[in-house]
């Protein structure tokens, strides 16, 4: 792409370039928006990173207008906020937001697993097991980025196997938040191994064609994820004060 990625503040408050995957040629506003959003969702730009309009314009090689448009979209999507002291920054996640999102995911993923247990094909079962094997390899290698992507693929495939399009639409409306949380979740090898075991319980219930067992395993997986993320968020808050 024409310019470099967005900036992340170092301890001294100066922006530093964040490496990003290339984005295909797009209108400048869309290109800037997608690149900054990707950096936020992937965790490259953590909470409270400054989003300096002029610095971003220089890094992307564009005027300030498309940057301003991109930042407005990120604010509308609750990925950035205007701080009265620091200016535009990446928005943090609070424990209530985690609780709200994962309460919804518990219900939606539970229903997806229940339906999938009645409809899933042998091919999709094999795909889920392949994803689990790849996740186990990623845990051993400490590849957090790979874990995040594979985890998202696991849950996408579970939704697809449910055969319910409206359920897929509802669940995917949470996709940005899920990816943002996932970037934080896979930073504990102990939690990583728990995730593998929880996924295995879901797939085993699907293999048995056990709707009750599949729903229970999927809901428990979301409960454990919510508990872990809430605890991590509280710990981070305490460390900041």
C-alpha positions in Angstrom: 0.0 0.0 0.0 1.1 3.6 -0.5 2.0 4.5 3.1 3.0 2.8 6.3 0.5 1.7 8.9 -0.8 3.7 11.9 1.2 4.7 14.9 1.3 3.4 18.4 2.6 5.6 21.2 5.8 4.7 22.9 6.4 5.5 26.6 7.7 8.9 25.6 4.5 9.8 23.8 6.0 9.7 20.3 4.2 7.6 17.6 6.0 4.6 16.2 5.1 2.8 13.0 3.1 -0.4 13.3 3.7 -3.0 10.7 0.6 -4.0 8.8 -0.3 -6.5 6.1 -0.7 -4.8 2.7 -4.1 -3.6 1.8 -5.2 -3.7 -1.9 -5.6 -0.4 -3.7 -8.7 1.3 -2.4 -10.0 4.9 -2.0 -7.7 6.5 0.5 -10.3 6.9 3.2 -11.3 3.2 3.0 -7.6 2.1 2.9 -6.8 4.1 6.1 -9.9 2.9 7.9 -9.2 -0.8 7.1 -5.6 -0.6 8.1 -6.2 1.2 11.4 -9.1 -1.1 12.2 -7.0 -4.2 11.5 -4.2 -2.9 13.8 -6.8 -2.4 16.6 -8.5 -5.8 16.2 -5.2 -7.7 16.0 -3.9 -6.0 19.1 -1.1 -4.2 17.3 -2.7 -1.0 18.6 -3.6 -1.7 22.2 -6.1 0.3 24.3 -5.1 4.0 24.8 -2.8 4.1 21.9 -3.0 7.6 20.4 -4.4 8.1 16.9 -2.8 11.4 15.8 -4.4 12.7 12.7 -1.4 14.5 11.2 1.0 11.6 12.0 -1.4 9.1 10.4 -1.8 11.3 7.3 2.0 11.4 6.9 2.4 7.7 7.4 -0.2 6.8 4.9 0.8 9.5 2.4 -2.6 11.0 2.3 -4.2 14.3 3.3 -5.9 14.7 6.7 -9.4 14.4 5.3 -9.4 10.6 4.7 -7.8 10.1 8.1 -10.5 12.2 9.7 -13.2 10.1 7.9 -11.6 6.9 9.0 -11.3 8.0 12.7 -15.0 9.0 12.6 -16.0 5.5 11.5 -13.8 3.9 14.2 -15.5 6.1 16.8 -19.0 5.1 15.5 -17.9 1.4 15.8 -16.7 2.0 19.4 -13.1 1.2 18.5 -11.8 4.7 19.2 -12.8 7.5 21.5 -12.0 11.2 21.9 -10.2 11.6 25.2 -10.4 15.2 26.7 -6.7 15.0 27.6 -4.9 12.8 25.1 -7.1 13.4 22.0 -8.1 10.4 19.8 -7.2 7.1 21.3 -8.0 3.4 20.9 -10.9 2.5 23.1 -10.4 0.1 26.0 -12.7 -2.7 27.1 -14.5 -2.6 30.4 -15.7 -5.6 32.4 -19.4 -4.8 31.7 -18.8 -4.8 28.0 -17.1 -8.2 28.2 -20.0 -9.5 30.4 -22.6 -8.2 28.0 -21.0 -9.6 24.8 -20.2 -13.0 26.3 -23.6 -13.4 27.8 -24.9 -13.1 24.2 -22.3 -15.4 22.9 -23.1 -18.0 25.5 -26.7 -18.2 24.2 -25.8 -17.9 20.5 -23.0 -20.4 20.5 -25.0 -22.8 22.7 -27.8 -22.7 20.2 -25.4 -23.1 17.3 -23.8 -26.2 18.9 -27.3 -27.7 19.6 -28.3 -27.3 16.0 -25.0 -28.4 14.6 -25.2 -31.6 16.7 -28.3 -32.5 14.6 -27.0 -31.4 11.2 -23.2 -31.4 11.0 -21.6 -33.4 8.2 -18.7 -35.7 8.6 -16.6 -33.3 6.5 -17.3 -30.4 8.9 -16.4 -32.6 11.9 -13.1 -33.4 10.2 -12.5 -29.7 9.6 -13.1 -28.9 13.2 -10.7 -31.5 14.3 -8.1 -30.3 11.9 -8.5 -26.7 13.3 -8.0 -28.1 16.8 -4.8 -29.9 15.8 -3.5 -26.7 14.2 -4.4 -24.8 17.4 -2.5 -27.3 19.5 0.6 -26.8 17.3 0.2 -23.0 17.6 0.1 -23.3 21.4 3.3 -25.3 21.5 5.0 -22.7 19.2 3.6 -19.7 21.1 1.9 -18.3 18.0 -0.8 -16.1 19.4 -1.7 -14.5 16.1 -2.3 -18.0 14.6 -4.3 -19.0 17.6 -6.6 -16.1 17.2 -7.3 -16.8 13.6 -7.9 -20.5 14.1 -10.2 -19.9 17.0 -12.3 -17.5 14.9 -12.4 -20.2 12.1 -13.5 -22.8 14.7 -16.5 -20.7 15.8 -17.3 -19.7 12.2 -17.5 -23.3 11.2 -19.6 -24.2 14.2 -22.0 -21.4 13.1 -22.1 -22.6 9.5 -22.8 -26.2 10.7 -25.8 -24.9 12.6 -27.5 -24.3 9.2 -29.4 -21.3 10.6 -28.6 -18.1 8.6 -30.3 -15.7 11.0 -28.2 -17.1 13.9 -25.1 -16.7 11.8 -26.0 -13.0 11.1 -26.7 -12.3 14.8 -23.4 -13.9 15.9 -21.3 -12.2 13.2 -22.6 -8.8 14.3 -20.3 -9.4 17.3 -17.4 -10.4 15.1 -15.2 -7.3 15.7 -15.6 -7.5 19.4 -14.9 -11.2 19.4 -11.7 -10.7 17.5 -10.7 -7.8 19.8 -11.3 -10.0 22.9 -9.5 -13.0 21.3 -6.3 -11.0 20.8 -6.3 -10.5 24.6 -7.5 -14.1 25.5 -4.6 -16.0 23.9 -1.8 -14.5 26.0 -1.9 -17.2 28.7 -0.7 -20.6 27.8 -2.7 -22.1 30.6 -5.9 -20.5 29.1 -4.8 -21.6 25.7 -4.8 -25.3 26.8 -8.1 -24.8 28.5 -9.6 -23.5 25.2 -8.3 -26.7 23.4 -10.0 -28.9 26.0 -13.2 -26.9 25.8 -13.2 -27.1 22.0 -12.6 -30.9 22.3 -15.7 -31.3 24.5 -17.8 -29.4 22.0 -16.6 -31.6 19.1 -16.9 -34.8 21.0 -20.6 -33.9 21.7 -21.1 -33.1 18.0 -19.5 -36.5 17.1 -22.0 -38.2 19.4 -24.9 -36.3 17.9 -25.7 -35.1 21.4 -27.6 -31.7 21.2 -27.8 -31.3 25.0 -24.1 -32.1 25.5 -23.0 -29.9 22.6 -25.0 -26.9 23.9 -23.7 -27.4 27.4 -20.1 -27.6 26.3 -20.4 -24.5 24.1 -22.1 -22.5 26.8 -19.5 -23.6 29.4 -16.8 -22.5 26.9 -18.2 -19.0 26.8 -18.6 -18.8 30.6 -15.0 -19.7 31.0 -13.9 -17.2 28.4 -16.0 -14.4 30.0 -14.5 -15.2 33.4 -11.0 -15.2 32.1 -11.3 -11.9 30.2 -13.1 -10.2 33.1 -10.4 -11.3 35.5 -7.7 -10.1 33.1 -9.4 -6.8 32.6 -9.7 -6.2 36.4 -6.0 -7.1 36.9 -5.0 -4.7 34.1 -7.0 -1.9 35.8 -5.4 -2.6 39.1 -1.9 -2.5 37.5 -2.7 0.9 36.0 -3.6 2.5 39.3 
